[in-house]
Every structure is written in C-alpha cells, then in structure tokens.
C-alpha cells in the first residue's frame, strides 16, 4: 500500500508490515532494552539533544553500547519524520540487546536491535486543558531504577490500568510517604505560588518535559523548589500537574474521584501552559 506506515529497523526504512524481529530478541524475551519518545512540532523535533542524552544515560544504565552516534540518530530520526504524511509527530525509538539464545547473562558478539516508528502526536484535548483531568493514587511498587527509560514497563502498565479502570487518565504514585511520579508522566505541585517538583533521583524518570516545564516557568518568573514532596503536601497542594512528551503540562482537578484544588486548573498552571505553548512556537 502506498500510504502504509514507514518505520526504521536496523538501518532500513521499510513498510511496517515488512518489519520483522526474531522471537529470540531479548527485548521480547526479557524486556532487555531502552526507548525514547521524541515529540515533533511542524516536522521539527523538540529537545532532540536532551532526548539523545537521556537515551545514552539509559543505555549506560543497562550496560548496552550505543549503536549510533548522535549525528547518526539525528539523521535517521529526521529522515523518518520526513517520510511521514503528518507534521506533528511522536517518534518512538527502541534499542534492545538483540537476538540470542535464552540466557539471563549478556550474550557476546550480538548486534543490538534498533527500531523506530513515528505516529501522529496526539496532545490533550482542549477540554482537558481547560477543565483539567482525573487521576487516581497508588503506592509505587515498581523497581528501584525508575530513572532508566527501559522497555520493561509492566509495573507502569499495571499502574496505568488502575487509572483506566476508574475512568482516569493517570495513576499518581507515592513511595514511603513521598510523591514519585505517575505511570507515564512526571508530577509537579504548586504551593503558595511556588512550583514544587520531586528531585530527579532513581525513583523517577528524568523527564525531558519536566525539565522544559521548569525552565519555561523560571523564564516566566514563577518560583521553583525541587525537593521531596510528602503525601500530605501533595494532597493539600494548591495545584497538581502532569508533564510528559505527549501531555505537555496538564492540570489535575480530580483525585480518587473527588474534586481537587477547587476542581479547576489554577492560575499558575494557566500561566505556565501559555508560556509552554509560546516556547513550542519559538522552537519551530
């Protein structure tokens, strides 16, 4: 089909129906790999350098050599973007340890599997931006290296399903009485006009949009405080937000079925959201 989606697999651009990976690939057998999602506005990747830096961090964390230079990644990603019929995209890229006989130990002499695809970037609906969204809360029972963006996402999948089961968009998690993150988003709060963000330690993903939001807020003159956030502080906050590549920044207005912080997005959110949109426009 002429309009069939084009993907990238191990150095080749080809129709998605022709992209095949071995059933012995360690990404399939063990979830032994890492990934990134790069938002694209008007065919221009947003914060590409930061995404590639985090990709390297994740690869180093699982002791897998980067198969490409940054220049090669940029060229391949840009070519994939140009091969799509839509301007705003979400580029997904994944690197696994490759196909090998099933054995927990790292295989020797095996080339990694590199896969990329790009889909239309679906951002929150205007109604969600204007009214905010619902979340549920749960205890964070995932592993202790949440700072690595690995394909082993079962813990996040189960947390996300808790939200789906209750018609919410996300599950906000707490570990040992402190806010960590959501199943596929970072979480920030606002207290007395100050944005308070959990520190980027091993318990949360170092979000590219988390960083962008704080930088944009700082330029807009909004005070920031990066520190541990207790459960009580989060639940009593003036505002609570989600941030991610596909959500950008999004206000939480319902928590566990109850209206939160007045049940509508707060003034700091509105200020930062508008500044975020301007930053996107300036980056094009």
Helices and strands as residue ranges (DSSP letters): E 6-9, E 12-15, G 16-18, H 26-29, E 33-41, E 44-45, H 48-61, H 70-82, E 89-96, E 113-120, H 126-131, E 133-139, H 154-165, E 170-175, E 178-182, E 186-191, E 194-197, H 208-219, E 224-226, H 231-235, E 239-244, E 248-255, E 258-259, G 261-263, H 267-283
